Every structure is written in C-alpha cells, then in structure tokens.
Amino acid sequence: MEANEEKNKVKAQFSVMENGRYYVTLQTSSGDKKRGRREHPIVIQQDAHPTISMDTPATDIELKQTQSAKIIWRARDDFAVDEVSLVIESSSETGSVQTKRIALATSDQKAKAREGSYSYRPTEDALDSQDGVVIYLEAVDNDVVTGPKRTTSTRRRINI
C-alpha cells in the first residue's frame, strides 16, 4: 500500500481469484488499529480471449515472386494485447509443414487495442513450396494470473 499524506488517500492493488468482500484497516504509527465500518464487494471480471482481424488481404491472393502483399491488422483485448505475430506456414516436398513467425507488435507497448501493417514478401521457403503459403495472425494477451491467452485470425492462402 502507498499512503499519500498530502491528500490523505491510500492506494492498493491486489489480485483476487474469486468473488468476495474486503474492508480497510488502518494502523497508526503507535500500533492502534481502526477498522472501516463498510465492507466492499469484490466481483471477478473473467479475462476474455483477445481478438485479431486481418483486414487485408481480404481473400486468398496470388503473387509474383517480385511482388509483396500488404497485411493490415487490428487486435483488441479487455485488459491488454501483449504480442501480435504474423505466422507463415509452408509445405515442403516431403509434406512437412514449416512455420515461421514474424513479430509485428511486442510486449514493450501494451495497450487494449493495437493495429498495424506489414509488407509480406515471399522468401525462399515460400518460393520452394508448390502449394504457396498460408498466413494468419496470432494475438496474445497479458494474463499473468491464469496464463496468456492466444487467438488467431482467419487464414489466407498466398499462391506464388
């Protein structure tokens, strides 16, 4: 707890796991305690999964090797979006799927809503893939109590 003597206010922050009640007890420097008369309710607000949308491309697309695709995205969370990544999946000749992640937003700037754009240019992995690549976005929230929640956007195929 942090006391502000100038304004005679107290500020506290704590985590709770279930509904309940709390009350305030103050203690003087001499050790005398005074309990507040009023109990305050605690109502848990469940942490929702983040949402993420890929505004463009709006459909599957075809690119030439020298072209790039502009990806425009938006992410939201009830508390904060921690990270956003572009995920690129390509198939090899043996049928195995290779996954590459590109960080589009990192945890250094948490916010309830984040948005951005990225210019995707096919790499050697994508050019070697006969089926093109599948791209999608992944958003991660900042839930430190029960663990981060992940959500993915719609998948788009890019044929090269």
Phi, psi and omega in degrees: 000153182232124181258138177247102186293327183296319184254001177057045181237156178235139179235135180221152176220133179205158178261144178230152182247349180209161178298152179180205179219156174219161174221165184253133173238128178253146179233131179281168179295339178273356177101353178290138181247143178228117180268135176294150181283332189264132171268144182248133180285149172243120178240119183288136173252114181295138178281120180276162175289149175291164173241149178215138177228146175254105183286320173223143358289145183275345180218176172297148183224167176238133180237147168278161183303332183267355183269166174228160179244131177275125179253121177247130186224158175220137178227145179220153174209155181289336177247298177193141172276123183270311183217152172225133180229149168267127179250130181240122179246129176229148180260139177269174180297333180279354179095356179282150181259127176258136181241133177235137179244137176237121180289124177257332177211133183248173187286359180288344178225079180284142177202158178294326180230134177223150178209163180182184177218159181210140178260109181269126176241130181303138178260180179303321179301317182291322181292330179282342183279125181289333183266007185075206180228161172246131178241149172202167180252150177230128177247142179234132178271184187252027184293106179268351182277303181255359179106149182300142177256140181246144176222145178241155179274182172297147179269141176235136177267136174241114177267139184241000000 
